[in-house]
Amino acid sequence: MTPRVHFITLATPDLAAARAFYRDGLGWSPLLDVPGEIVFFQVGHGLVLGLFDADRFVGDIAGAVADTSLGGLTLSHNLDSPEEVDETVARLAALGAAVVKPPQTADFGGYHGHVRDPNGVTWEICHNPGWSIRADGTVRLGPVDADDEA
């Protein structure tokens, strides 16, 4: 089987707060927004992040999961500079995100901070100079070379 993911869906107890975090805090445009139910954001080539009202989520999977809380999961958003990290963390905090770790120099040689969204998902907001994406979409972890995109 070819490794790929098309949808990542997170149950959220407060869809309005989650919408504000992603739309207003991260600046993402909804692909589809059904008030009171779900909002989708395209987050990559063929990849959609869905934020699903927790009660509707439980109903959709026929009650197979009763606890929709999240833990042990971190998503990362890589930016072009430490200044963008500071600005983004401040904007998210102003929208009510919990700052878990203020922006600071990271062990990997970059700069990052961590915030928790209204779903309880921890986001690493970072600048990683060793992260690049090649023209074919493959990720490179390490020094940038001539085949990498800026």
C-alpha contacts under 8 A as a table, 3 or more apart, distances in Angstrom:
res1	aa1	res2	aa2	distance
5	V	8	I	7.45
5	V	47	L	6.64
6	H	46	G	5.84
6	H	47	L	4.49
6	H	48	V	6.10
7	F	47	L	5.76
7	F	48	V	4.81
7	F	49	L	5.80
7	F	50	G	7.00
8	I	47	L	7.79
8	I	48	V	6.33
8	I	49	L	4.85
8	I	50	G	6.06
9	T	49	L	5.79
9	T	50	G	4.41
9	T	51	L	5.83
9	T	52	F	6.77
10	L	49	L	7.76
10	L	50	G	6.17
10	L	51	L	5.05
10	L	52	F	6.04
10	L	119	N	7.59
11	A	51	L	6.00
11	A	52	F	4.84
11	A	53	D	5.77
11	A	54	A	4.59
11	A	57	F	5.99
11	A	68	T	6.04
11	A	69	S	7.78
11	A	119	N	7.13
12	T	15	L	5.84
12	T	18	A	7.13
12	T	51	L	6.26
12	T	52	F	5.82
12	T	53	D	5.11
12	T	54	A	4.87
12	T	68	T	7.67
12	T	118	P	7.24
12	T	119	N	4.95
13	P	53	D	6.07
13	P	54	A	5.12
13	P	55	D	7.68
13	P	118	P	7.73
13	P	119	N	6.56
14	D	17	A	5.49
14	D	18	A	6.24
14	D	53	D	6.93
14	D	54	A	7.96
14	D	118	P	6.76
14	D	119	N	7.40
15	L	18	A	4.99
15	L	19	R	5.95
15	L	36	G	6.88
15	L	37	E	7.62
15	L	38	I	7.40
15	L	51	L	7.06
15	L	52	F	7.09
15	L	53	D	5.70
16	A	19	R	5.08
16	A	20	A	6.29
16	A	36	G	7.99
17	A	20	A	5.12
17	A	21	F	6.21
17	A	118	P	6.11
18	A	21	F	5.06
18	A	22	Y	6.37
18	A	51	L	7.33
18	A	117	D	6.87
18	A	118	P	5.39
18	A	119	N	6.85
19	R	22	Y	5.44
19	R	23	R	5.72
19	R	24	D	7.69
19	R	39	V	7.16
19	R	51	L	7.87
20	A	23	R	5.20
20	A	24	D	5.00
20	A	25	G	6.45
20	A	95	L	7.23
21	F	24	D	5.78
21	F	25	G	4.68
21	F	26	L	6.60
21	F	92	L	6.42
21	F	95	L	6.56
21	F	97	A	7.40
21	F	117	D	6.71
21	F	118	P	7.50
22	Y	25	G	5.43
22	Y	26	L	4.97
22	Y	27	G	6.46
22	Y	28	W	5.90
23	R	26	L	5.86
23	R	27	G	4.86
23	R	28	W	4.62
23	R	29	S	5.91
23	R	30	P	7.10
24	D	27	G	5.07
24	D	28	W	7.22
25	G	88	T	7.02
25	G	91	R	5.73
25	G	92	L	4.92
25	G	95	L	6.89
26	L	88	T	6.99
26	L	92	L	7.45
28	W	41	F	6.98
29	S	41	F	6.52
30	P	33	D	6.15
30	P	39	V	6.58
30	P	40	F	5.66
30	P	41	F	4.79
30	P	42	Q	7.40
31	L	39	V	7.58
31	L	40	F	5.34
31	L	41	F	5.06
31	L	42	Q	6.14
32	L	39	V	5.73
32	L	40	F	5.17
32	L	41	F	7.20
33	D	38	I	6.15
33	D	39	V	4.25
33	D	40	F	6.30
34	V	37	E	5.50
34	V	38	I	5.28
34	V	39	V	5.98
35	P	38	I	6.61
35	P	39	V	7.57
36	G	53	D	6.81
37	E	52	F	5.98
37	E	53	D	5.27
37	E	56	R	6.79
38	I	50	G	6.71
38	I	51	L	5.49
38	I	52	F	4.38
38	I	53	D	6.07
39	V	50	G	5.71
39	V	51	L	5.33
39	V	52	F	6.74
40	F	48	V	6.38
40	F	49	L	5.64
40	F	50	G	4.39
40	F	51	L	6.44
41	F	48	V	5.53
41	F	49	L	5.22
41	F	50	G	6.46
42	Q	45	H	7.87
42	Q	46	G	7.59
42	Q	47	L	5.90
42	Q	48	V	4.36
42	Q	49	L	6.29
43	V	47	L	5.65
43	V	48	V	5.52
43	V	49	L	6.40
44	G	47	L	4.82
44	G	48	V	7.02
52	F	56	R	6.98
52	F	57	F	5.90
53	D	56	R	5.41
53	D	57	F	6.00
54	A	57	F	4.88
54	A	58	V	6.27
54	A	68	T	6.69
55	D	58	V	5.30
55	D	59	G	6.39
56	R	59	G	4.97
56	R	60	D	5.97
57	F	60	D	5.02
57	F	61	I	6.47
58	V	61	I	5.46
58	V	62	A	6.26
58	V	63	G	4.97
58	V	64	A	7.13
58	V	65	V	6.28
58	V	66	A	6.61
58	V	68	T	7.87
59	G	62	A	4.94
59	G	63	G	5.67
60	D	63	G	7.53
61	I	64	A	5.76
61	I	65	V	7.35
63	G	66	A	6.11
65	V	68	T	6.84
69	S	119	N	7.33
69	S	120	G	7.00
70	L	73	L	7.15
70	L	119	N	7.27
70	L	120	G	5.92
70	L	121	V	6.37
71	G	120	G	7.17
71	G	121	V	7.00
73	L	121	V	6.55
73	L	122	T	6.66
74	T	121	V	6.51
74	T	122	T	4.95
74	T	123	W	5.54
74	T	124	E	6.77
75	L	121	V	7.52
75	L	122	T	6.50
75	L	123	W	4.88
75	L	124	E	6.16
76	S	123	W	5.47
76	S	124	E	4.52
76	S	125	I	5.95
76	S	126	C	7.15
77	H	123	W	7.22
77	H	124	E	6.23
77	H	125	I	5.08
77	H	126	C	6.18
78	N	125	I	6.23
78	N	126	C	4.87
78	N	127	H	5.37
78	N	128	N	6.60
79	L	82	P	7.75
79	L	84	E	6.36
79	L	85	V	6.62
79	L	125	I	7.45
79	L	126	C	5.93
79	L	127	H	4.98
79	L	128	N	7.59
80	D	84	E	6.80
80	D	127	H	5.91
81	S	84	E	5.29
81	S	85	V	6.64
81	S	127	H	5.50
82	P	85	V	4.98
82	P	86	D	6.37
82	P	111	Y	5.86
82	P	112	H	7.56
82	P	126	C	7.42
82	P	127	H	5.80
83	E	86	D	5.10
83	E	87	E	6.20
84	E	87	E	5.02
84	E	88	T	5.96
85	V	88	T	5.23
85	V	89	V	6.08
85	V	103	P	7.01
85	V	111	Y	7.65
85	V	112	H	6.66
85	V	113	G	7.35
85	V	125	I	5.94
85	V	126	C	5.84
85	V	127	H	6.74
86	D	89	V	5.37
86	D	90	A	6.12
86	D	103	P	6.31
87	E	90	A	5.19
87	E	91	R	6.13
88	T	91	R	5.06
88	T	92	L	6.11
88	T	125	I	7.52
89	V	92	L	5.14
89	V	93	A	6.05
89	V	99	V	7.61
89	V	102	P	7.97
89	V	103	P	7.55
89	V	113	G	7.18
89	V	114	H	7.86
89	V	115	V	7.11
89	V	125	I	7.03
90	A	93	A	5.10
90	A	94	A	6.17
91	R	94	A	5.11
91	R	95	L	6.51
92	L	95	L	5.09
92	L	96	G	6.60
92	L	97	A	5.42
92	L	115	V	7.74
93	A	96	G	5.07
93	A	97	A	4.59
93	A	98	A	6.22
93	A	99	V	6.46
93	A	115	V	7.76
94	A	97	A	7.18
97	A	115	V	6.15
97	A	116	R	5.62
97	A	117	D	5.37
97	A	118	P	6.73
98	A	115	V	5.44
98	A	116	R	5.10
98	A	117	D	7.05
99	V	102	P	6.27
99	V	113	G	7.89
99	V	114	H	6.14
99	V	115	V	4.40
99	V	116	R	6.48
100	V	113	G	7.64
100	V	114	H	5.22
100	V	115	V	5.12
100	V	116	R	6.61
100	V	122	T	7.98
101	K	113	G	5.21
101	K	114	H	4.84
101	K	115	V	6.87
102	P	112	H	7.85
102	P	113	G	4.94
102	P	114	H	6.58
103	P	111	Y	6.79
103	P	112	H	4.98
103	P	113	G	3.84
103	P	114	H	7.29
104	Q	111	Y	5.49
104	Q	112	H	5.55
104	Q	113	G	6.29
105	T	109	G	7.03
105	T	110	G	6.00
105	T	111	Y	4.37
105	T	112	H	6.44
106	A	109	G	5.61
106	A	110	G	5.22
106	A	111	Y	5.06
106	A	112	H	6.15
107	D	110	G	7.24
108	F	128	N	7.78
109	G	128	N	7.22
109	G	129	P	7.57
110	G	126	C	7.30
110	G	127	H	5.55
110	G	128	N	4.63
110	G	129	P	6.13
110	G	130	G	7.94
111	Y	126	C	5.66
111	Y	127	H	5.19
111	Y	128	N	6.65
112	H	124	E	6.59
112	H	125	I	5.56
112	H	126	C	4.06
112	H	127	H	6.21
113	G	124	E	5.79
113	G	125	I	5.42
113	G	126	C	6.45
114	H	122	T	6.50
114	H	123	W	5.47
114	H	124	E	4.50
114	H	125	I	5.99
115	V	122	T	5.61
115	V	123	W	5.29
115	V	124	E	6.67
115	V	125	I	7.60
116	R	119	N	7.72
116	R	120	G	5.58
116	R	121	V	5.39
116	R	122	T	4.31
116	R	123	W	6.02
117	D	120	G	5.42
117	D	121	V	5.38
117	D	122	T	6.42
117	D	123	W	7.25
118	P	121	V	7.37
128	N	131	W	5.51
129	P	132	S	7.73
129	P	143	P	7.67
130	G	140	R	7.76
130	G	141	L	5.54
130	G	142	G	4.45
130	G	143	P	5.23
130	G	144	V	6.70
131	W	139	V	7.26
131	W	140	R	5.93
131	W	141	L	4.96
131	W	142	G	6.32
131	W	143	P	7.71
131	W	144	V	7.67
132	S	139	V	5.94
132	S	140	R	5.26
132	S	141	L	6.71
132	S	142	G	7.99
132	S	144	V	6.61
132	S	148	D	6.25
132	S	149	E	6.64
132	S	150	A	7.07
133	I	136	D	7.94
133	I	137	G	5.78
133	I	138	T	5.72
133	I	139	V	4.62
133	I	140	R	6.01
133	I	148	D	5.97
133	I	149	E	5.80
133	I	150	A	7.77
134	R	137	G	5.28
134	R	138	T	5.44
134	R	139	V	6.36
134	R	140	R	7.16
134	R	147	D	6.20
134	R	148	D	4.35
134	R	149	E	5.27
135	A	138	T	7.50
135	A	147	D	7.35
135	A	148	D	6.62
135	A	149	E	6.08
140	R	144	V	7.83
140	R	148	D	7.90
144	V	148	D	6.09
145	D	148	D	5.57
